[in-house]
Amino acid sequence: MSHPLRCRCGTVRGELSSTQRTLHAVCYCRDCQAFAHALGEAGAILDDAGGTEVVATRAGNVRFTAGTEALACLSLTERGLLRWYARCCRTPIANTPRDMRLPYAGVMHNCLAPSRTALAAAFGPVRMRVNTGRAKGPVEEPAVLQWLALMRIGPGLLWSRLTGGWRSTPFFDAAQRRPIAEPRVLSTAEREQAMSRVM
């Protein structure tokens, strides 16, 4: 079953082609928190403990139907993740590796559901919490072993890598192996300012 995605203003629209081959997760790392602050959307992105909910999937499961010209991405460092968002309304969309041969996409909750309850209804409960040492409060442990949860997406990622399916991604130009939007790397001052809000 597919699931729609859209930015707040509706310019960027698309879908996840499957709700079954996904992993509902929360990341509490400093970089994810800093991205939320750099984007100016910390209140909308982060939960009370500083976590960012994502739906982890194979990048090829993401399809855009409108608004790709409004997609932008930034990175905290020259080698950091590409953090995609809608330029029109600053809605976070997804995180991807810089190397398109790693066919992962962590699709942000903001473009998938109006509430965390709705997100859980569509993609199941949170099955993985990572970097909990950076959480700003106690966090609930998932009900299943986290390594077992990885089985929901791990085989698909591996298969895409082995078969060349990694070329099927809406975030990169497959022929040139470049992101479809030029990444903007935060300056040292911008990065320090974002990080200062995390501590």
Backbone torsions as a table, in degrees:
resi	resn	phi	psi	omega
1	MET	NA	132.7	179.9
2	SER	-86.5	164.6	-179.7
3	HIS	-139.8	132.9	-177.5
4	PRO	-72.8	153.2	169.7
5	LEU	-132.7	149.1	178.2
6	ARG	-161.8	151.7	173.6
7	CYS	-79.7	171.0	-175.3
8	ARG	-58.2	-40.3	-176.2
9	CYS	-88.5	-6.8	176.5
10	GLY	87.0	4.2	179.0
11	THR	-69.2	-47.7	178.0
12	VAL	-91.9	122.6	-179.9
13	ARG	-137.6	154.2	179.0
14	GLY	178.3	-152.7	-178.7
15	GLU	-161.1	158.8	164.8
16	LEU	-96.1	128.4	-173.0
17	SER	-73.0	-15.9	179.0
18	SER	-148.6	134.4	173.7
19	THR	-91.8	-9.6	-176.9
20	GLN	-85.5	-35.8	-177.8
21	ARG	-92.7	53.4	-177.3
22	THR	-136.8	165.7	178.0
23	LEU	-135.8	116.0	178.7
24	HIS	-80.8	117.8	-173.0
25	ALA	-138.6	165.9	175.3
26	VAL	-132.4	132.5	177.8
27	CYS	-115.2	134.8	-179.1
28	TYR	-112.2	13.4	-174.1
29	CYS	-65.6	158.2	-179.6
30	ARG	-62.1	-37.2	-177.4
31	ASP	-65.4	-42.6	178.4
32	CYS	-64.5	-38.9	177.9
33	GLN	-67.1	-40.7	179.7
34	ALA	-64.7	-38.6	177.3
35	PHE	-59.8	-43.5	180.0
36	ALA	-59.8	-40.2	179.0
37	HIS	-72.2	-40.5	179.6
38	ALA	-62.7	-34.7	179.8
39	LEU	-78.3	-13.7	-177.8
40	GLY	76.5	24.1	-174.8
41	GLU	-128.7	27.6	-175.4
42	ALA	-56.7	-41.0	-178.5
43	GLY	-62.9	-32.6	-178.4
44	ALA	-86.5	-26.5	-174.0
45	ILE	-92.8	-46.1	-170.1
46	LEU	-89.1	144.1	172.8
47	ASP	-84.4	-175.0	-174.7
48	ASP	-63.4	-24.6	179.9
49	ALA	-97.1	8.0	179.8
50	GLY	85.3	14.1	-178.5
51	GLY	-88.5	150.2	175.4
52	THR	-112.8	119.8	177.9
53	GLU	-82.4	131.0	177.3
54	VAL	-132.7	156.6	170.3
55	VAL	-109.7	106.3	-177.3
56	ALA	-80.6	135.9	-177.9
57	THR	-158.8	176.3	172.6
58	ARG	-76.5	135.4	-176.9
59	ALA	-55.6	-32.9	179.9
60	GLY	-67.1	-13.1	176.8
61	ASN	-81.5	-7.9	179.1
62	VAL	-94.9	133.2	177.7
63	ARG	-136.5	131.0	176.0
64	PHE	-100.2	136.3	179.6
65	THR	-109.4	-13.9	179.5
66	ALA	-162.4	150.1	170.4
67	GLY	83.5	16.3	-179.3
68	THR	-62.2	-24.6	178.3
69	GLU	-67.8	-16.4	179.4
70	ALA	-94.0	-2.1	178.4
71	LEU	-74.0	136.9	176.4
72	ALA	-136.6	162.3	175.2
73	CYS	-144.6	148.5	174.2
74	LEU	-130.0	165.3	179.7
75	SER	-140.5	141.9	-179.4
76	LEU	-70.8	-31.2	-179.5
77	THR	-139.7	172.5	-179.5
78	GLU	-61.8	-26.4	-177.9
79	ARG	-112.5	5.3	-175.6
80	GLY	-75.3	171.8	175.8
81	LEU	-56.5	152.9	170.7
82	LEU	-87.9	122.9	-175.3
83	ARG	-112.1	103.9	-172.0
84	TRP	-87.3	142.3	177.5
85	TYR	-151.5	166.5	177.7
86	ALA	-88.6	118.1	-178.3
87	ARG	-61.7	-30.7	-174.9
88	CYS	-64.7	-39.9	-175.1
89	CYS	-137.1	9.1	175.6
90	ARG	61.6	30.8	173.7
91	THR	-79.3	124.9	176.2
92	PRO	-67.8	140.2	-176.2
93	ILE	-111.4	-55.9	-176.1
94	ALA	-165.7	162.1	170.9
95	ASN	-113.0	136.6	176.1
96	THR	-136.7	155.1	171.9
97	PRO	-65.9	159.2	175.8
98	ARG	-70.3	-30.8	-179.8
99	ASP	-88.6	112.5	-176.3
100	MET	-65.4	-14.0	177.6
101	ARG	-72.4	-11.5	172.4
102	LEU	-97.9	96.2	-164.0
103	PRO	-82.5	39.8	-177.3
104	TYR	-95.1	145.1	169.5
105	ALA	-139.8	128.8	173.4
106	GLY	-102.1	97.7	-174.7
107	VAL	-80.2	128.8	-173.0
108	MET	-75.2	145.4	-178.1
109	HIS	-60.6	-29.9	-174.9
110	ASN	-60.2	-30.3	-178.0
111	CYS	-97.8	2.8	-175.3
112	LEU	-111.0	-32.4	-174.1
113	ALA	-154.3	150.5	-178.7
114	PRO	-75.5	-14.2	-179.2
115	SER	-152.6	162.7	178.0
116	ARG	-67.8	-30.0	176.1
117	THR	-64.4	-43.4	178.9
118	ALA	-66.4	-35.0	178.4
119	LEU	-64.6	-44.3	178.8
120	ALA	-65.1	-34.4	178.7
121	ALA	-65.0	-35.1	-177.7
122	ALA	-83.7	-37.1	-171.5
123	PHE	-120.2	7.4	-179.6
124	GLY	84.6	175.0	-177.8
125	PRO	-70.5	166.3	174.2
126	VAL	-62.2	124.3	-177.9
127	ARG	-110.3	-8.4	-179.5
128	MET	-149.5	135.8	172.9
129	ARG	-127.2	125.3	-176.1
130	VAL	-121.8	154.9	-179.4
131	ASN	56.8	40.9	-176.6
132	THR	-67.0	-16.7	176.8
133	GLY	-63.4	-18.8	178.9
134	ARG	-97.6	2.0	178.9
135	ALA	-66.5	148.3	-177.4
136	LYS	-92.9	16.7	178.8
137	GLY	-179.4	178.2	179.1
138	PRO	-65.0	142.5	178.9
139	VAL	-124.4	147.1	-179.7
140	GLU	-77.8	132.8	178.1
141	GLU	-76.5	140.4	176.7
142	PRO	-59.8	155.4	-176.7
143	ALA	-76.0	-17.4	-178.7
144	VAL	-117.5	157.2	175.7
145	LEU	-61.4	135.1	-172.8
146	GLN	-65.9	-34.7	-179.5
147	TRP	-67.4	-29.3	175.3
148	LEU	-70.1	-35.4	179.5
149	ALA	-61.9	-32.7	-180.0
150	LEU	-62.5	-20.5	179.5
151	MET	-65.1	-16.0	178.4
152	ARG	-69.2	-30.3	-177.4
153	ILE	-125.1	-22.1	-175.5
154	GLY	-55.1	-51.1	-179.0
155	PRO	-59.8	-37.6	179.1
156	GLY	-65.9	-39.2	177.6
157	LEU	-64.7	-43.8	179.7
158	LEU	-64.1	-44.1	179.6
159	TRP	-60.7	-41.5	178.8
160	SER	-63.7	-37.6	179.8
161	ARG	-67.8	-41.3	-176.0
162	LEU	-75.5	-32.7	-173.6
163	THR	-98.4	-4.5	-176.7
164	GLY	87.5	5.7	177.6
165	GLY	-64.0	-15.0	178.0
166	TRP	-61.7	-18.8	178.8
167	ARG	-69.3	-18.5	-179.4
168	SER	-89.4	90.8	179.8
169	THR	-147.8	136.1	179.4
170	PRO	-80.6	-5.5	-175.5
171	PHE	-93.6	-11.3	-176.4
172	PHE	-131.2	151.6	167.9
173	ASP	-83.4	109.2	-173.3
174	ALA	-63.1	-35.2	-177.9
175	ALA	-67.3	-41.1	-177.6
176	GLN	-96.4	-8.7	-177.9
177	ARG	54.4	43.3	179.0
178	ARG	-127.0	150.2	175.2
179	PRO	-60.0	147.9	-178.8
180	ILE	-72.2	-14.4	173.4
181	ALA	-128.0	137.9	-179.1
182	GLU	-66.2	122.2	-179.4
183	PRO	-65.6	138.2	173.5
184	ARG	-101.4	117.3	179.4
185	VAL	-89.3	129.9	179.8
186	LEU	-61.5	142.3	173.6
187	SER	-70.1	165.5	178.6
188	THR	-57.4	-42.3	-179.3
189	ALA	-65.4	-41.6	179.0
190	GLU	-64.9	-41.5	-179.2
191	ARG	-66.5	-43.6	179.5
192	GLU	-63.6	-38.2	178.8
193	GLN	-65.3	-43.6	177.9
194	ALA	-64.1	-43.6	-179.2
195	MET	-66.0	-32.7	-179.2
196	SER	-64.8	-25.1	179.5
197	ARG	-81.9	-14.0	179.4
198	VAL	-82.3	-37.9	-174.0
199	MET	-67.8	NA	NA
